[in-house]
Amino acid sequence: MESLAQLLSPSVTEYLSSAYTLSEPTLEFQATRKDFEGDITLVLFPLLKLTRQNPVVLGEKIGEYLVENVPNVSHYNVVSGFLNLSISDAYYLGFLESFLAVEDYGHTTADKDDPTVMVEFSSPNSNKPLHLGHIRNNLLGHSVSKILEANGNHVIKTQIINDRGIHICKSMLAWQRFGDGETPESSGLKGDQLVGKYYVLFETKYREQVSELINQGKSQEEAEKNTPLLLEAQQMLRDWENNDPKVRKLWAQMNQWVYDGFESTYQKLGIDFDSYYYESETYLLGKSIIQEGLEKGVFYTREDGSVWIDLTDEGLDEKLLLRSDGTAVYMTQDIGTATQRVADHPQVGGMVYTVGNEQDYHFKVLFLVLQKLGYDWADSLFHLSYGMVDLPSGKMKSREGTVVDADDLIVQMKNTARTIATEHGKIEGLDESERNDLFEKIGLGALKYFILKVDPKKRILFDPEASVDFNGNTGPFIQYAYARIQSLLRRVGEDVQIHKDLPLDAKEKEILKQLSAYPVLVQTAGEQYSPALVANYLYDLVKLFNSFYQNVSVFGETDADMQSMRLMLCKAVAQNIESASSLLGISLPNRM
């Protein structure tokens, strides 16, 4: 299905070629501004130097040519360097018919030769449950994966689980010292929540020991480095790296508790992965690659035995790659993970890392290190950096237990949806099972839309109640419009026909223009890795539909052909809502 730009470009090129002997000029089209008459605008400024024409004169000549030679161009006007073109109603009615005939309009299906992109997201630590910050990460990464697929890419959704390190040993040690054999089964807690409980407990006990040492005359710095609990955790990490069987057995047991808990949360969110990587398996590969880098002179060793890279010539600093005792840092495992992924999936043409913006510097260094190691694929790495999620009470802190647990938030969203839907009387005629399904769709839809409508680069102040408002820029606002259209369509039997000689109301035309913009929107969202573009497109579409529905009669229309066209317009809007919502991972209720 041709866009307006694709429809007009050959004729504009034909005119410029004959009048000015220009071959294949670059043409820039954009939507006409709302304060001018027209549907699409040709920007004239790039053509002025090539044609040596006044912009108004050039615009008049091109406009006259298009009106005479392109049936769907009804008239034109020129404003400064912009040629505004008005398109016939017949074109838009033809577009509506074509739109309804195409499955997944605006989406491109990948074939075997299309590029493969690996998208990393979630990537949690195995010492605590997923929280609100992880939810933004997961929703963002999963939505970007869907958008890239809609642009014709093969996508591999993956994560790296940070399952080793001192933070893991802290949970293990606290459970060993204070857990008294507690398990998920005996406690009734999900495994990730149980392990997270002991991570917080470690911090509490550690702070108590710091206070004791300070009272004994130690400085703050000395006390924090020399508590018995911390020293014991550090020894446990060394034992883990030396493959102590008892430590490894405890580590495997507690990690499995966490993995089971993670999987339960992913299922609730509608998140899935195609592959998993574990830091415990990739950090050794990273260490071997660092050794190769030393031999090549890419890295250097300091007197204490630690390994570094000097990036000062690139405007960065010197970066630690291996500690003096030979233990790995995050950079070590990230180097190993990246190379392992390429080895496992040689068809991958790019990798997207969905990680918060506090790691911006880390990824600048990582990508540069991989380039200096000579990996040609390092140029195709991208850090999808996003802002943090704040609460009205401030920043979350895992060690202090001041986080919003993901599972608790999902339950809260469902309960909030239940309360608001009941107050608005939107559950009449539904049985208990249907109500629960509706509350879940509304609650999760509200959560996902609230998170994804914000530009990834911006911080979010999360307000659960505001996210479930049925009248604002929210998920339920989108869902309600879809359900309303389904209610209209249930009153109609077989599909009705569209007659192309009907006049269009201005509001109908605005909707069709919005629908026609969808393919470019999907492409742009993929190029910018931004689900926010999709979410705000949806909001604008629903606002246009609501204005149409409130001002233009559908079933009250006495002309049967006009009524048929309007019903098909409603159906097209519903299809587009469904398509765009799927890119955000939002489920839509048929009744609401």
Secondary structure as a PSIPRED ss2 file (coil, helix, strand):
# PSIPRED VFORMAT (PSIPRED V4.0)

   1 M C   1.000  0.000  0.000
   2 E C   1.000  0.000  0.000
   3 S C   1.000  0.000  0.000
   4 L H   0.000  1.000  0.000
   5 A H   0.000  1.000  0.000
   6 Q H   0.000  1.000  0.000
   7 L H   0.000  1.000  0.000
   8 L H   0.000  1.000  0.000
   9 S H   0.000  1.000  0.000
  10 P H   0.000  1.000  0.000
  11 S H   0.000  1.000  0.000
  12 V H   0.000  1.000  0.000
  13 T H   0.000  1.000  0.000
  14 E H   0.000  1.000  0.000
  15 Y H   0.000  1.000  0.000
  16 L H   0.000  1.000  0.000
  17 S H   0.000  1.000  0.000
  18 S H   0.000  1.000  0.000
  19 A H   0.000  1.000  0.000
  20 Y H   0.000  1.000  0.000
  21 T C   1.000  0.000  0.000
  22 L C   1.000  0.000  0.000
  23 S C   1.000  0.000  0.000
  24 E C   1.000  0.000  0.000
  25 P C   1.000  0.000  0.000
  26 T C   1.000  0.000  0.000
  27 L C   1.000  0.000  0.000
  28 E E   0.000  0.000  1.000
  29 F E   0.000  0.000  1.000
  30 Q E   0.000  0.000  1.000
  31 A E   0.000  0.000  1.000
  32 T C   1.000  0.000  0.000
  33 R C   1.000  0.000  0.000
  34 K C   1.000  0.000  0.000
  35 D C   1.000  0.000  0.000
  36 F C   1.000  0.000  0.000
  37 E C   1.000  0.000  0.000
  38 G C   1.000  0.000  0.000
  39 D C   1.000  0.000  0.000
  40 I E   0.000  0.000  1.000
  41 T E   0.000  0.000  1.000
  42 L E   0.000  0.000  1.000
  43 V E   0.000  0.000  1.000
  44 L C   1.000  0.000  0.000
  45 F H   0.000  1.000  0.000
  46 P H   0.000  1.000  0.000
  47 L H   0.000  1.000  0.000
  48 L H   0.000  1.000  0.000
  49 K H   0.000  1.000  0.000
  50 L H   0.000  1.000  0.000
  51 T H   0.000  1.000  0.000
  52 R C   1.000  0.000  0.000
  53 Q C   1.000  0.000  0.000
  54 N C   1.000  0.000  0.000
  55 P H   0.000  1.000  0.000
  56 V H   0.000  1.000  0.000
  57 V H   0.000  1.000  0.000
  58 L H   0.000  1.000  0.000
  59 G H   0.000  1.000  0.000
  60 E H   0.000  1.000  0.000
  61 K H   0.000  1.000  0.000
  62 I H   0.000  1.000  0.000
  63 G H   0.000  1.000  0.000
  64 E H   0.000  1.000  0.000
  65 Y H   0.000  1.000  0.000
  66 L H   0.000  1.000  0.000
  67 V H   0.000  1.000  0.000
  68 E H   0.000  1.000  0.000
  69 N H   0.000  1.000  0.000
  70 V C   1.000  0.000  0.000
  71 P C   1.000  0.000  0.000
  72 N C   1.000  0.000  0.000
  73 V E   0.000  0.000  1.000
  74 S E   0.000  0.000  1.000
  75 H E   0.000  0.000  1.000
  76 Y E   0.000  0.000  1.000
  77 N E   0.000  0.000  1.000
  78 V E   0.000  0.000  1.000
  79 V E   0.000  0.000  1.000
  80 S C   1.000  0.000  0.000
  81 G C   1.000  0.000  0.000
  82 F E   0.000  0.000  1.000
  83 L E   0.000  0.000  1.000
  84 N E   0.000  0.000  1.000
  85 L E   0.000  0.000  1.000
  86 S E   0.000  0.000  1.000
  87 I E   0.000  0.000  1.000
  88 S C   1.000  0.000  0.000
  89 D H   0.000  1.000  0.000
  90 A H   0.000  1.000  0.000
  91 Y H   0.000  1.000  0.000
  92 Y H   0.000  1.000  0.000
  93 L H   0.000  1.000  0.000
  94 G H   0.000  1.000  0.000
  95 F H   0.000  1.000  0.000
  96 L H   0.000  1.000  0.000
  97 E H   0.000  1.000  0.000
  98 S H   0.000  1.000  0.000
  99 F H   0.000  1.000  0.000
 100 L H   0.000  1.000  0.000
 101 A H   0.000  1.000  0.000
 102 V C   1.000  0.000  0.000
 103 E C   1.000  0.000  0.000
 104 D C   1.000  0.000  0.000
 105 Y C   1.000  0.000  0.000
 106 G C   1.000  0.000  0.000
 107 H C   1.000  0.000  0.000
 108 T E   0.000  0.000  1.000
 109 T C   1.000  0.000  0.000
 110 A C   1.000  0.000  0.000
 111 D C   1.000  0.000  0.000
 112 K C   1.000  0.000  0.000
 113 D C   1.000  0.000  0.000
 114 D C   1.000  0.000  0.000
 115 P C   1.000  0.000  0.000
 116 T E   0.000  0.000  1.000
 117 V E   0.000  0.000  1.000
 118 M E   0.000  0.000  1.000
 119 V E   0.000  0.000  1.000
 120 E E   0.000  0.000  1.000
 121 F C   1.000  0.000  0.000
 122 S C   1.000  0.000  0.000
 123 S C   1.000  0.000  0.000
 124 P C   1.000  0.000  0.000
 125 N E   0.000  0.000  1.000
 126 S C   1.000  0.000  0.000
 127 N C   1.000  0.000  0.000
 128 K C   1.000  0.000  0.000
 129 P C   1.000  0.000  0.000
 130 L C   1.000  0.000  0.000
 131 H E   0.000  0.000  1.000
 132 L H   0.000  1.000  0.000
 133 G H   0.000  1.000  0.000
 134 H H   0.000  1.000  0.000
 135 I H   0.000  1.000  0.000
 136 R H   0.000  1.000  0.000
 137 N H   0.000  1.000  0.000
 138 N H   0.000  1.000  0.000
 139 L H   0.000  1.000  0.000
 140 L H   0.000  1.000  0.000
 141 G H   0.000  1.000  0.000
 142 H H   0.000  1.000  0.000
 143 S H   0.000  1.000  0.000
 144 V H   0.000  1.000  0.000
 145 S H   0.000  1.000  0.000
 146 K H   0.000  1.000  0.000
 147 I H   0.000  1.000  0.000
 148 L H   0.000  1.000  0.000
 149 E H   0.000  1.000  0.000
 150 A H   0.000  1.000  0.000
 151 N E   0.000  0.000  1.000
 152 G C   1.000  0.000  0.000
 153 N C   1.000  0.000  0.000
 154 H E   0.000  0.000  1.000
 155 V E   0.000  0.000  1.000
 156 I E   0.000  0.000  1.000
 157 K E   0.000  0.000  1.000
 158 T E   0.000  0.000  1.000
 159 Q E   0.000  0.000  1.000
 160 I E   0.000  0.000  1.000
 161 I E   0.000  0.000  1.000
 162 N E   0.000  0.000  1.000
 163 D C   1.000  0.000  0.000
 164 R C   1.000  0.000  0.000
 165 G C   1.000  0.000  0.000
 166 I H   0.000  1.000  0.000
 167 H H   0.000  1.000  0.000
 168 I H   0.000  1.000  0.000
 169 C H   0.000  1.000  0.000
 170 K H   0.000  1.000  0.000
 171 S H   0.000  1.000  0.000
 172 M H   0.000  1.000  0.000
 173 L H   0.000  1.000  0.000
 174 A H   0.000  1.000  0.000
 175 W H   0.000  1.000  0.000
 176 Q H   0.000  1.000  0.000
 177 R H   0.000  1.000  0.000
 178 F H   0.000  1.000  0.000
 179 G C   1.000  0.000  0.000
 180 D C   1.000  0.000  0.000
 181 G C   1.000  0.000  0.000
 182 E C   1.000  0.000  0.000
 183 T C   1.000  0.000  0.000
 184 P H   0.000  1.000  0.000
 185 E H   0.000  1.000  0.000
 186 S H   0.000  1.000  0.000
 187 S H   0.000  1.000  0.000
 188 G C   1.000  0.000  0.000
 189 L C   1.000  0.000  0.000
 190 K C   1.000  0.000  0.000
 191 G H   0.000  1.000  0.000
 192 D H   0.000  1.000  0.000
 193 Q H   0.000  1.000  0.000
 194 L H   0.000  1.000  0.000
 195 V H   0.000  1.000  0.000
 196 G H   0.000  1.000  0.000
 197 K H   0.000  1.000  0.000
 198 Y H   0.000  1.000  0.000
 199 Y H   0.000  1.000  0.000
 200 V H   0.000  1.000  0.000
 201 L H   0.000  1.000  0.000
 202 F H   0.000  1.000  0.000
 203 E H   0.000  1.000  0.000
 204 T H   0.000  1.000  0.000
 205 K H   0.000  1.000  0.000
 206 Y H   0.000  1.000  0.000
 207 R H   0.000  1.000  0.000
 208 E H   0.000  1.000  0.000
 209 Q H   0.000  1.000  0.000
 210 V H   0.000  1.000  0.000
 211 S H   0.000  1.000  0.000
 212 E H   0.000  1.000  0.000
 213 L H   0.000  1.000  0.000
 214 I H   0.000  1.000  0.000
 215 N H   0.000  1.000  0.000
 216 Q C   1.000  0.000  0.000
 217 G C   1.000  0.000  0.000
 218 K C   1.000  0.000  0.000
 219 S C   1.000  0.000  0.000
 220 Q H   0.000  1.000  0.000
 221 E H   0.000  1.000  0.000
 222 E H   0.000  1.000  0.000
 223 A H   0.000  1.000  0.000
 224 E H   0.000  1.000  0.000
 225 K H   0.000  1.000  0.000
 226 N C   1.000  0.000  0.000
 227 T C   1.000  0.000  0.000
 228 P H   0.000  1.000  0.000
 229 L H   0.000  1.000  0.000
 230 L H   0.000  1.000  0.000
 231 L H   0.000  1.000  0.000
 232 E H   0.000  1.000  0.000
 233 A H   0.000  1.000  0.000
 234 Q H   0.000  1.000  0.000
 235 Q H   0.000  1.000  0.000
 236 M H   0.000  1.000  0.000
 237 L H   0.000  1.000  0.000
 238 R H   0.000  1.000  0.000
 239 D H   0.000  1.000  0.000
 240 W H   0.000  1.000  0.000
 241 E H   0.000  1.000  0.000
 242 N C   1.000  0.000  0.000
 243 N C   1.000  0.000  0.000
 244 D C   1.000  0.000  0.000
 245 P H   0.000  1.000  0.000
 246 K H   0.000  1.000  0.000
 247 V H   0.000  1.000  0.000
 248 R H   0.000  1.000  0.000
 249 K H   0.000  1.000  0.000
 250 L H   0.000  1.000  0.000
 251 W H   0.000  1.000  0.000
 252 A H   0.000  1.000  0.000
 253 Q H   0.000  1.000  0.000
 254 M H   0.000  1.000  0.000
 255 N H   0.000  1.000  0.000
 256 Q H   0.000  1.000  0.000
 257 W H   0.000  1.000  0.000
 258 V H   0.000  1.000  0.000
 259 Y H   0.000  1.000  0.000
 260 D H   0.000  1.000  0.000
 261 G H   0.000  1.000  0.000
 262 F H   0.000  1.000  0.000
 263 E H   0.000  1.000  0.000
 264 S H   0.000  1.000  0.000
 265 T H   0.000  1.000  0.000
 266 Y H   0.000  1.000  0.000
 267 Q H   0.000  1.000  0.000
 268 K H   0.000  1.000  0.000
 269 L H   0.000  1.000  0.000
 270 G C   1.000  0.000  0.000
 271 I C   1.000  0.000  0.000
 272 D C   1.000  0.000  0.000
 273 F C   1.000  0.000  0.000
 274 D C   1.000  0.000  0.000
 275 S E   0.000  0.000  1.000
 276 Y E   0.000  0.000  1.000
 277 Y E   0.000  0.000  1.000
 278 Y E   0.000  0.000  1.000
 279 E H   0.000  1.000  0.000
 280 S H   0.000  1.000  0.000
 281 E H   0.000  1.000  0.000
 282 T H   0.000  1.000  0.000
 283 Y H   0.000  1.000  0.000
 284 L H   0.000  1.000  0.000
 285 L H   0.000  1.000  0.000
 286 G H   0.000  1.000  0.000
 287 K H   0.000  1.000  0.000
 288 S H   0.000  1.000  0.000
 289 I H   0.000  1.000  0.000
 290 I H   0.000  1.000  0.000
 291 Q H   0.000  1.000  0.000
 292 E H   0.000  1.000  0.000
 293 G H   0.000  1.000  0.000
 294 L H   0.000  1.000  0.000
 295 E H   0.000  1.000  0.000
 296 K H   0.000  1.000  0.000
 297 G C   1.000  0.000  0.000
 298 V C   1.000  0.000  0.000
 299 F C   1.000  0.000  0.000
 300 Y E   0.000  0.000  1.000
 301 T E   0.000  0.000  1.000
 302 R C   1.000  0.000  0.000
 303 E C   1.000  0.000  0.000
 304 D C   1.000  0.000  0.000
 305 G C   1.000  0.000  0.000
 306 S C   1.000  0.000  0.000
 307 V E   0.000  0.000  1.000
 308 W E   0.000  0.000  1.000
 309 I E   0.000  0.000  1.000
 310 D E   0.000  0.000  1.000
 311 L C   1.000  0.000  0.000
 312 T H   0.000  1.000  0.000
 313 D H   0.000  1.000  0.000
 314 E H   0.000  1.000  0.000
 315 G C   1.000  0.000  0.000
 316 L C   1.000  0.000  0.000
 317 D C   1.000  0.000  0.000
 318 E E   0.000  0.000  1.000
 319 K E   0.000  0.000  1.000
 320 L E   0.000  0.000  1.000
 321 L E   0.000  0.000  1.000
 322 L E   0.000  0.000  1.000
 323 R C   1.000  0.000  0.000
 324 S C   1.000  0.000  0.000
 325 D C   1.000  0.000  0.000
 326 G C   1.000  0.000  0.000
 327 T C   1.000  0.000  0.000
 328 A E   0.000  0.000  1.000
 329 V C   1.000  0.000  0.000
 330 Y H   0.000  1.000  0.000
 331 M H   0.000  1.000  0.000
 332 T H   0.000  1.000  0.000
 333 Q H   0.000  1.000  0.000
 334 D H   0.000  1.000  0.000
 335 I H   0.000  1.000  0.000
 336 G H   0.000  1.000  0.000
 337 T H   0.000  1.000  0.000
 338 A H   0.000  1.000  0.000
 339 T H   0.000  1.000  0.000
 340 Q H   0.000  1.000  0.000
 341 R H   0.000  1.000  0.000
 342 V H   0.000  1.000  0.000
 343 A H   0.000  1.000  0.000
 344 D H   0.000  1.000  0.000
 345 H C   1.000  0.000  0.000
 346 P C   1.000  0.000  0.000
 347 Q C   1.000  0.000  0.000
 348 V E   0.000  0.000  1.000
 349 G E   0.000  0.000  1.000
 350 G E   0.000  0.000  1.000
 351 M E   0.000  0.000  1.000
 352 V E   0.000  0.000  1.000
 353 Y E   0.000  0.000  1.000
 354 T E   0.000  0.000  1.000
 355 V E   0.000  0.000  1.000
 356 G E   0.000  0.000  1.000
 357 N H   0.000  1.000  0.000
 358 E H   0.000  1.000  0.000
 359 Q H   0.000  1.000  0.000
 360 D H   0.000  1.000  0.000
 361 Y H   0.000  1.000  0.000
 362 H H   0.000  1.000  0.000
 363 F H   0.000  1.000  0.000
 364 K H   0.000  1.000  0.000
 365 V H   0.000  1.000  0.000
 366 L H   0.000  1.000  0.000
 367 F H   0.000  1.000  0.000
 368 L H   0.000  1.000  0.000
 369 V H   0.000  1.000  0.000
 370 L H   0.000  1.000  0.000
 371 Q H   0.000  1.000  0.000
 372 K H   0.000  1.000  0.000
 373 L C   1.000  0.000  0.000
 374 G C   1.000  0.000  0.000
 375 Y C   1.000  0.000  0.000
 376 D H   0.000  1.000  0.000
 377 W H   0.000  1.000  0.000
 378 A H   0.000  1.000  0.000
 379 D H   0.000  1.000  0.000
 380 S H   0.000  1.000  0.000
 381 L E   0.000  0.000  1.000
 382 F E   0.000  0.000  1.000
 383 H E   0.000  0.000  1.000
 384 L E   0.000  0.000  1.000
 385 S E   0.000  0.000  1.000
 386 Y E   0.000  0.000  1.000
 387 G C   1.000  0.000  0.000
 388 M C   1.000  0.000  0.000
 389 V E   0.000  0.000  1.000
 390 D E   0.000  0.000  1.000
 391 L E   0.000  0.000  1.000
 392 P C   1.000  0.000  0.000
 393 S C   1.000  0.000  0.000
 394 G E   0.000  0.000  1.000
 395 K C   1.000  0.000  0.000
 396 M C   1.000  0.000  0.000
 397 K E   0.000  0.000  1.000
 398 S C   1.000  0.000  0.000
 399 R C   1.000  0.000  0.000
 400 E C   1.000  0.000  0.000
 401 G C   1.000  0.000  0.000
 402 T E   0.000  0.000  1.000
 403 V C   1.000  0.000  0.000
 404 V C   1.000  0.000  0.000
 405 D E   0.000  0.000  1.000
 406 A H   0.000  1.000  0.000
 407 D H   0.000  1.000  0.000
 408 D H   0.000  1.000  0.000
 409 L H   0.000  1.000  0.000
 410 I H   0.000  1.000  0.000
 411 V H   0.000  1.000  0.000
 412 Q H   0.000  1.000  0.000
 413 M H   0.000  1.000  0.000
 414 K H   0.000  1.000  0.000
 415 N H   0.000  1.000  0.000
 416 T H   0.000  1.000  0.000
 417 A H   0.000  1.000  0.000
 418 R H   0.000  1.000  0.000
 419 T H   0.000  1.000  0.000
 420 I H   0.000  1.000  0.000
 421 A H   0.000  1.000  0.000
 422 T H   0.000  1.000  0.000
 423 E H   0.000  1.000  0.000
 424 H C   1.000  0.000  0.000
 425 G C   1.000  0.000  0.000
 426 K C   1.000  0.000  0.000
 427 I C   1.000  0.000  0.000
 428 E C   1.000  0.000  0.000
 429 G C   1.000  0.000  0.000
 430 L C   1.000  0.000  0.000
 431 D C   1.000  0.000  0.000
 432 E H   0.000  1.000  0.000
 433 S H   0.000  1.000  0.000
 434 E H   0.000  1.000  0.000
 435 R H   0.000  1.000  0.000
 436 N H   0.000  1.000  0.000
 437 D H   0.000  1.000  0.000
 438 L H   0.000  1.000  0.000
 439 F H   0.000  1.000  0.000
 440 E H   0.000  1.000  0.000
 441 K H   0.000  1.000  0.000
 442 I H   0.000  1.000  0.000
 443 G H   0.000  1.000  0.000
 444 L H   0.000  1.000  0.000
 445 G H   0.000  1.000  0.000
 446 A H   0.000  1.000  0.000
 447 L H   0.000  1.000  0.000
 448 K H   0.000  1.000  0.000
 449 Y H   0.000  1.000  0.000
 450 F H   0.000  1.000  0.000
 451 I H   0.000  1.000  0.000
 452 L H   0.000  1.000  0.000
 453 K C   1.000  0.000  0.000
 454 V C   1.000  0.000  0.000
 455 D C   1.000  0.000  0.000
 456 P C   1.000  0.000  0.000
 457 K C   1.000  0.000  0.000
 458 K C   1.000  0.000  0.000
 459 R C   1.000  0.000  0.000
 460 I E   0.000  0.000  1.000
 461 L E   0.000  0.000  1.000
 462 F C   1.000  0.000  0.000
 463 D C   1.000  0.000  0.000
 464 P H   0.000  1.000  0.000
 465 E H   0.000  1.000  0.000
 466 A H   0.000  1.000  0.000
 467 S H   0.000  1.000  0.000
 468 V C   1.000  0.000  0.000
 469 D C   1.000  0.000  0.000
 470 F C   1.000  0.000  0.000
 471 N C   1.000  0.000  0.000
 472 G C   1.000  0.000  0.000
 473 N C   1.000  0.000  0.000
 474 T C   1.000  0.000  0.000
 475 G H   0.000  1.000  0.000
 476 P H   0.000  1.000  0.000
 477 F H   0.000  1.000  0.000
 478 I H   0.000  1.000  0.000
 479 Q H   0.000  1.000  0.000
 480 Y H   0.000  1.000  0.000
 481 A H   0.000  1.000  0.000
 482 Y H   0.000  1.000  0.000
 483 A H   0.000  1.000  0.000
 484 R H   0.000  1.000  0.000
 485 I H   0.000  1.000  0.000
 486 Q H   0.000  1.000  0.000
 487 S H   0.000  1.000  0.000
 488 L H   0.000  1.000  0.000
 489 L H   0.000  1.000  0.000
 490 R C   1.000  0.000  0.000
 491 R C   1.000  0.000  0.000
 492 V C   1.000  0.000  0.000
 493 G C   1.000  0.000  0.000
 494 E C   1.000  0.000  0.000
 495 D C   1.000  0.000  0.000
 496 V C   1.000  0.000  0.000
 497 Q C   1.000  0.000  0.000
 498 I C   1.000  0.000  0.000
 499 H C   1.000  0.000  0.000
 500 K C   1.000  0.000  0.000
 501 D C   1.000  0.000  0.000
 502 L C   1.000  0.000  0.000
 503 P C   1.000  0.000  0.000
 504 L C   1.000  0.000  0.000
 505 D C   1.000  0.000  0.000
 506 A H   0.000  1.000  0.000
 507 K H   0.000  1.000  0.000
 508 E H   0.000  1.000  0.000
 509 K H   0.000  1.000  0.000
 510 E H   0.000  1.000  0.000
 511 I H   0.000  1.000  0.000
 512 L H   0.000  1.000  0.000
 513 K H   0.000  1.000  0.000
 514 Q H   0.000  1.000  0.000
 515 L H   0.000  1.000  0.000
 516 S H   0.000  1.000  0.000
 517 A C   1.000  0.000  0.000
 518 Y H   0.000  1.000  0.000
 519 P H   0.000  1.000  0.000
 520 V H   0.000  1.000  0.000
 521 L H   0.000  1.000  0.000
 522 V H   0.000  1.000  0.000
 523 Q H   0.000  1.000  0.000
 524 T H   0.000  1.000  0.000
 525 A H   0.000  1.000  0.000
 526 G H   0.000  1.000  0.000
 527 E H   0.000  1.000  0.000
 528 Q H   0.000  1.000  0.000
 529 Y C   1.000  0.000  0.000
 530 S C   1.000  0.000  0.000
 531 P H   0.000  1.000  0.000
 532 A H   0.000  1.000  0.000
 533 L H   0.000  1.000  0.000
 534 V H   0.000  1.000  0.000
 535 A H   0.000  1.000  0.000
 536 N H   0.000  1.000  0.000
 537 Y H   0.000  1.000  0.000
 538 L H   0.000  1.000  0.000
 539 Y H   0.000  1.000  0.000
 540 D H   0.000  1.000  0.000
 541 L H   0.000  1.000  0.000
 542 V H   0.000  1.000  0.000
 543 K H   0.000  1.000  0.000
 544 L H   0.000  1.000  0.000
 545 F H   0.000  1.000  0.000
 546 N H   0.000  1.000  0.000
 547 S H   0.000  1.000  0.000
 548 F H   0.000  1.000  0.000
 549 Y H   0.000  1.000  0.000
 550 Q H   0.000  1.000  0.000
 551 N H   0.000  1.000  0.000
 552 V C   1.000  0.000  0.000
 553 S C   1.000  0.000  0.000
 554 V C   1.000  0.000  0.000
 555 F C   1.000  0.000  0.000
 556 G C   1.000  0.000  0.000
 557 E C   1.000  0.000  0.000
 558 T C   1.000  0.000  0.000
 559 D C   1.000  0.000  0.000
 560 A H   0.000  1.000  0.000
 561 D H   0.000  1.000  0.000
 562 M H   0.000  1.000  0.000
 563 Q H   0.000  1.000  0.000
 564 S H   0.000  1.000  0.000
 565 M H   0.000  1.000  0.000
 566 R H   0.000  1.000  0.000
 567 L H   0.000  1.000  0.000
 568 M H   0.000  1.000  0.000
 569 L H   0.000  1.000  0.000
 570 C H   0.000  1.000  0.000
 571 K H   0.000  1.000  0.000
 572 A H   0.000  1.000  0.000
 573 V H   0.000  1.000  0.000
 574 A H   0.000  1.000  0.000
 575 Q H   0.000  1.000  0.000
 576 N H   0.000  1.000  0.000
 577 I H   0.000  1.000  0.000
 578 E H   0.000  1.000  0.000
 579 S H   0.000  1.000  0.000
 580 A H   0.000  1.000  0.000
 581 S H   0.000  1.000  0.000
 582 S H   0.000  1.000  0.000
 583 L H   0.000  1.000  0.000
 584 L H   0.000  1.000  0.000
 585 G C   1.000  0.000  0.000
 586 I C   1.000  0.000  0.000
 587 S C   1.000  0.000  0.000
 588 L C   1.000  0.000  0.000
 589 P C   1.000  0.000  0.000
 590 N C   1.000  0.000  0.000
 591 R C   1.000  0.000  0.000
 592 M C   1.000  0.000  0.000
